[in-house]
Amino acid sequence: MHIWVDADACPAVIKEILFRAAERTKTHTTLVANHSMRVPVTQYVNLLQVSKGFDIADNEIVKRVKKNDLVITSDIPLAAEVLEEGAFALSPRGEKFTENNIKQILNMRDFMDTMRSSGVEMSGGPAKLNSTDKQTFANAIDSLLAQHRS
């Protein structure tokens, strides 16, 4: 298993959890971003910097992902694409995207986009990441990595 991180929008605290998990489980992890960022000095974590542009990082992840890899993203269309490739997808809040739930999540995303473009006031975005979200993510990543080792 290889972990791919849609790193431009991934919260720093989630990256730190991933860095520790990668080192602990010896799982190669690649952060894909269109700007430079700090990564720890370890053989298990690296940064793949891509050019700036719409969906450049997402397209690079889809191009490189393999069956049973794990992608960390809050981008719903990217999650749908990697699921089609046979990979796993997990949000930074620990939500597992699956073949069973991705269509419903995509439909809700599209509905909200339609509402916003129609001029309907939609208040705010997602809530700020809290300690429960961090713990949910940490538990989900540990569970997925343990399943893969079994």
C-alpha positions, 0 to 999 in steps of 0.5 A: 500500500502507498498513501497519496495525500492531496496535500494542498488542502490537507490540514497540517495536523492531519499531515503530522498524523500521517507522518507518524503513521508512515514512519511507524508502519513503514508505509511509503507516503507521497504528498502531492501539492502545487507548492513547496511544503515541509516534510520530515526527513525519512525514507517513507515520506516525500513531496511531489510538487506539481505545477499550479493549475486546476486539478493538476495535483488530482490528475497526478494522483489518479495517474499514479494510484494503484489498486489498494493504495490509499488516497487522503482527500476532501475532494469528492470527485478525486475520491470517486476517481481513485475508488474506480481505480481500486484504491481506498479514499479517506477524508481528513476528517476520517470519513471513508469514501466507498463504492456504497456512499460515493454517489450519494456524496457526489449528488449532495455536493452537486446539489449544494453547488447548484444551490450556490450558483442559483444565488441561494445563500449557503452559510460557511463551509465545513466546520473547523477540524476539532479534536474528535475529527483528528481522533476519528482520522487517526483511528481510521488510518490505523485501521486501514493500515492494520487491515492492509498488513493482515 
